[in-house]
Amino acid sequence: MSTVQNPPALAETTTEQPKWMRWRGYLLRPAVIYLVLLTQVPLLLTLYYSLSNWNFLRPDRTRFVGLDNYLDFFRNPDIITIIRNTLVFSTSVVLWSLVLGMILALLLNRDFLGRGLARTLLITPFLIMPTVSAVMWKNMLFNPAFGLISSTLAALGGPRIDWINSYPMLSIIIIVTWEWTPFMMLILLAGLQSLSQDSMEAAQIDGAGVIEIFYYIILPHLRRYIEIGVLLEVLFVLNIFGEIFVTTTGGPAIETTTLTFDIYKEAFLRWNVGRASAYGVFAVILANIVTLFFLRIIRSNNQQKAVR
């Protein structure tokens, strides 16, 4: 009688992670905890303060008011103008810095004598402090008496223009665009330098012109870089305060008052921390809406190009 023996059971193989990989998770936890404390705790405190009527001038009268501060946001007769100023300001700065940054990045992507020096000089506006930039533009360029722009116009027979008082919003847009164009230029230049030259040469051999190469090769390649640049710049531009404070102080009237500057006035001029916190919550919501709007436009344009 023959007996069939079962094959020996295969030994279970277990792959044990190295000890340093197990410790890696523990080493990351302090950084994660620090990041959560740095970002989420202030947000929770803002939400808490927004539900109270805390005023620095009357701290003994602080009490829970629910959604009254949020309702005051919509009851404010100037809020439509403030939101419009915020959208006009942020949209104009982002679009102009994107266009100018793209032009400068395309120029710096070419080989020419002194390219390193030119790149360094073009980066300089982004490294200057915002208040210093505002003071320089206000006194050295926009001043109607001895500013460079007005002096040049007067030398050519033109009028001396008081830019800050005559065109306050345009003046702030110019200042902030001058500051943030190098930021967009650096991001787009990094994308251009990662673009393969073989595809460019192949398109040129096939007879594609400059516009076709830019529209069908360069722009699709820079889509990710444009999204990153727009996302970061929108978040920072919506928080612009120093340039407005130094040049126009939100005036004349509320013509250049953005939501961020109005939060400053509520908290440090009217001393109403509760209402300022509620306005800050709306500022976060507005920042997300504007960011999604820009990203939706960029992605829809790229999808249309892919279909073509």
Summary of the structure (lengths in Angstrom):
residues: 308
radius of gyration: 27.4
end to end distance: 76.2
largest distance: 120.4
contacts: 850
relative contact order: 0.12
helix: 72%
strand: 1%
